[in-house]
Amino acid sequence: MKIAIIGAGNVGKTLGTGLRAKGHTIIYGTRDPAKAEDRSAKTFAEAKTVSGALRGADAVILATPWIATESLVCEFAGELAGKIVIDATNPINPSLTRLAVGFDTSGAELLQSQARKAKFYKAFNSTGVGVMAKPGFPEGKAVMFVSGPGGPDKKTVLRIVADVGFEAIDAGELKAARLLEPLAMLWVQLALNTQGRDFAFVMSCRDAANRNADPRVRMVHPHPQEAE
């Protein structure tokens, strides 16, 4: 797939490296392509303007600071139309002490409302770049939850997440981002206060039937009472 990664910082570079290793074509979109070329030289990925990266992309990953993401999505809403957009951002304040939005909405839902013709998914937000680079742990692969609308596009997103090396978990519709963004806040607090950055959440399941045909991807089913 041709994947446009908007943002060439640590998150964007790390995801791009992992996805390129799986055969995906990676193009970085940034306000300053020349600077991004320097940053991404080791990944052999091309850097263009945001518009240039979006053109012809099969999927888009937003890997920008939250403070810049909302205005960027508004500006390029037309060019995002019809595309799979994976929101890897978190609406966390600069001091990393609280969420800027929630719990009756989420950053991902806010972005979707500003680019209504795109199809937004939440993923890659609940861990650090060290885990993104090496998702394998003695207990198993680090889990990465994905929220967003179902159908073929969601399967594509789950495959992208799995290609980075995570155990991809379908967490339901986009409103589940209201839970995934606080989960990221928990990861940040543990990383800063007790665990350091080299840890991850791992999923364990007793029910083998709960796995999809692809062992890298699982569905999370609601409790029977919650489904009523």
Residue pairs with C-beta under 8 A, 6 or more apart in sequence:
1 24
1 25
1 58
1 59
1 156
1 160
2 24
2 25
2 27
2 56
2 57
2 58
2 59
3 16
3 19
3 24
3 25
3 26
3 27
3 57
3 58
3 59
3 60
3 61
3 160
4 27
4 28
4 29
4 53
4 54
4 57
4 59
4 60
4 61
5 12
5 15
5 16
5 26
5 27
5 28
5 29
5 45
5 53
5 60
5 61
5 63
6 12
6 28
6 29
6 30
6 50
6 53
6 54
6 60
6 61
6 62
6 63
6 64
6 72
7 28
7 29
7 30
7 62
7 63
7 64
7 65
8 28
8 30
8 35
8 36
8 39
8 40
8 47
9 39
9 63
9 64
9 65
10 129
11 63
11 88
11 124
11 129
11 132
12 28
12 61
12 63
13 39
13 40
13 43
14 129
14 132
14 133
15 61
15 63
15 88
15 124
15 132
15 164
16 26
16 28
16 40
16 43
16 45
17 42
17 43
17 133
18 132
18 133
18 163
18 164
18 165
19 26
19 160
19 163
19 164
20 26
20 43
20 44
20 45
22 163
22 164
24 160
24 163
26 43
26 45
26 46
27 45
27 46
27 47
27 48
27 52
27 53
27 57
28 36
28 40
28 45
28 46
28 47
28 48
28 53
29 47
29 48
29 49
29 50
29 51
29 52
29 53
29 54
30 36
30 47
30 48
30 49
30 50
30 53
31 49
31 50
33 47
33 48
33 49
33 52
34 47
36 47
37 46
37 47
39 47
40 47
47 53
50 72
50 76
50 79
51 76
51 79
54 60
54 76
54 79
54 80
54 83
55 79
57 83
58 83
58 84
58 156
59 83
59 84
59 85
59 86
59 156
59 157
59 160
60 80
60 83
60 84
60 85
60 86
60 118
61 85
61 86
61 88
61 124
62 69
62 72
62 73
62 85
62 86
62 87
62 88
62 89
62 111
63 88
63 89
63 124
64 72
64 89
65 89
66 89
66 90
66 91
66 92
66 100
66 107
67 94
69 87
69 89
69 107
69 111
70 110
70 111
70 114
73 80
73 111
73 114
73 115
74 114
74 115
76 115
77 114
77 115
77 116
77 117
77 118
80 115
80 117
80 118
81 115
81 117
81 118
82 117
82 118
82 119
83 118
83 119
84 118
84 119
84 121
84 153
84 156
84 157
85 111
85 115
85 118
85 119
85 120
85 121
86 121
86 122
86 123
86 124
86 157
86 160
87 107
87 108
87 111
87 120
87 121
87 122
87 123
87 125
87 177
88 123
88 124
88 125
89 107
89 125
90 99
90 107
90 125
90 181
90 184
90 185
91 99
91 100
91 101
91 102
91 106
91 107
91 110
91 181
92 98
92 99
92 100
92 184
92 185
92 188
93 99
93 100
96 188
96 192
98 185
99 181
99 182
99 185
100 107
101 107
101 110
101 181
102 178
102 181
102 182
103 178
103 182
104 178
105 178
106 122
106 174
106 175
106 177
106 178
106 180
106 181
107 177
107 181
108 120
108 121
108 122
108 147
108 148
108 174
108 177
108 181
109 120
109 174
109 175
109 177
109 178
111 120
112 118
112 120
112 174
119 148
119 149
119 153
120 148
120 174
121 146
121 147
121 148
121 149
121 153
121 154
121 157
121 174
122 145
122 146
122 147
122 148
122 174
122 176
122 177
122 180
122 181
123 144
123 145
123 146
123 147
123 157
123 160
123 161
123 168
124 132
124 144
124 161
124 164
125 180
125 181
125 184
126 144
126 145
126 180
126 183
126 184
126 187
126 201
127 142
127 144
127 184
127 187
127 200
127 201
128 187
128 191
128 197
130 197
130 198
131 142
131 197
131 198
131 199
131 200
132 164
134 165
135 141
135 142
135 144
135 164
135 165
135 166
135 200
136 142
136 165
137 200
137 202
139 202
139 204
140 167
140 202
140 203
140 204
141 165
141 166
141 167
141 202
141 216
142 165
142 166
142 167
142 200
142 201
142 202
143 166
143 167
143 169
143 200
143 201
143 202
143 203
144 161
144 164
144 166
144 167
144 168
144 169
145 169
145 171
145 176
145 180
145 183
145 220
146 154
146 157
146 158
146 161
146 168
146 169
146 170
146 171
147 171
147 172
147 173
147 174
147 175
147 176
147 177
147 180
148 154
148 157
148 173
148 174
149 173
149 174
150 173
154 170
158 168
158 170
158 217
159 168
159 214
159 217
161 168
162 168
162 214
162 216
162 217
167 202
167 203
167 216
167 217
167 218
168 216
168 217
168 218
169 203
169 217
169 218
169 219
169 220
170 217
170 218
170 219
170 220
171 179
171 180
171 220
172 220
172 222
183 201
187 201
190 199
191 197
191 199
203 218
205 211
205 218
210 218
210 219
210 221
211 218
212 218
212 219
